[in-house]
């Protein structure tokens, strides 16, 4: 029987990054892929955010040389109303106060990069192989070797038994290893289904019409994303697999494809559908148990995708890296029991991955009660449009009447809409207040103090101490900001 | 305006080789709720006499998304993967 320090199952981004990290740490590492090559089975064309430059620069530096790459400088939201008219186009790129988000090089998008999985996955798998890990393709792991409740290796479909000190399961949303080891069964309502179409089009025309941007389509339907690649784009949609499911997946895409603005766009860039893809995407309030004796789950298998936007590749690589580091630590101590591998959860919870998941329930609730509720979206769009009218440019260019009347009419409509959404705000937006860091709370309070003539006389520390004593909730945040 | 449409089965690519059976269905557990019919992009499930039925040719038509497994609360559908190196090839994912 073959014996390894670490066997990783799955050569997607999470598995390959785990294999790379394990090999770099000197562990004898094997990773298995069921496809004929890494990326053959994966379909979530990736929009990678700028945090990739901080965490995985060795990957990002290579992307511009791959054939599907498009630099991304902004995300453009296209808001469509009930009658399928395009009503608002809003860009978002984030500001960059200290230059940490990008370096200014033209290769580095201000909002990230787009890349096919058929380009990205082989790249990361190659990095793992270069680091010394062994890759076996066309190899399906179908069971775990269990001894006294601890995972001791995996069994392939050909009956090979591969022993490992530690197994890292990166085998996707329906993880065979998580199921076979008894860690879990179905996700049971916490998993989405994502249908997606790849369109091929004219590269120059896509440059001219879209430029360096991803698009999102918001309307009285499930939101849809459009990830733009070099000479192609993905149109994707999705929602949670629950008993209220009522549509055929391809029809979710057809609903967006009937928007005249989308049809015209396709015509202009000469787009035609080239490939249909569908995959599961766990979109959970929090990852369930991510470890057991001898085994850790990473990426989609562990339920790690972002609870706010469903992006999962950064989460896969982060969890893969942390799992491999934990494996090295546990093996060096000679203890890979469930108790020892609890270290994995401690480590990922203390990382940026854990910080994002600490607001998982709040993030999921917002989506669940807005974008995935077409009836509410009809009214929410009214609010979004009215809020956008308060934008200085909108007031300037509103030609429906004299500008004073226009402004007042918009404000009046906005005040009509606000009570309707106050419950929504109270229930789903307000809890996010806890995500604002104590330092930012302190900054805001001191700025407010400067605006009030009477308070200006009070020393800052006295003012903050007084607030700390007067308001219990605020008090604990201020205490934290002051490091007390 | 000129519409764009598509046919799922014309937009899916496959490698060669025998996938083996990778979906199993237990009619005894099925309560005929029909959710598997609704979630399948390839239209491989149908309802007959109050029970779901999987198309006999599913091996050459399935997209391997596993939605039928995830949606079935009764556990009537089990999904494993096609044999290594066979099944759907995603070229532009």
Interface residues (C-beta under 8 A of the other chain):
Chain A: X34 X35 X36 X39 X40 X41 X42 X43 X44 X45 X68 X116 X117 X118 X137 X138 X139 X140 X142 X156 X157 X173 X174 X176 X185 X186 X187 X188 X191 X193 X195 X197 X198 X200 X232 X241 X243 X245 X246 X247 X248 X249 X250 X254 X257 X258 X260 X263 X264 X266 X267 X271 X272 X273 X274 X275 X276 X277 X278 X279 X280
Chain B: X1 X2 X3 X4 X5 X6 X8 X11 X12 X13 X15 X33 X35 X38 X39 X40 X41 X43 X63 X64 X65 X66 X67 X69 X70 X71 X72 X73 X75 X79 X80 X81 X83 X84 X85 X87 X88 X89 X90 X91 X92 X93
